[in-house]
Amino acid sequence: MIYFKYKAPIELANSSQFNLAQNDNLLTFEISNTPCRDTMSGQVFSSSVKGKLNGKPFNGCGRALF
């Protein structure tokens, strides 16, 4: 398991960008205010997420927790 220390995001007009590094690991991701539909459940979420962990891309949907 990889743990990253919190670092404040770069706030843009419609998204937040995170750039985190720990030892030899790099995590970058962006949470945008673009609606997203989960492909498995069909549920619609208020945000889209795109990122990379050590160069491997990922994407998904999300919503604010607070």
Sequence and secondary structure as in RCSB ss.txt:
>XXXX:A:sequence
MIYFKYKAPIELANSSQFNLAQNDNLLTFEISNTPCRDTMSGQVFSSSVKGKLNGKPFNGCGRALF
>XXXX:A:secstr
         EE SSEEEEEEEETTEEEEEEEES  EE TTT  EESEEEEEEETTEEEEEEE    
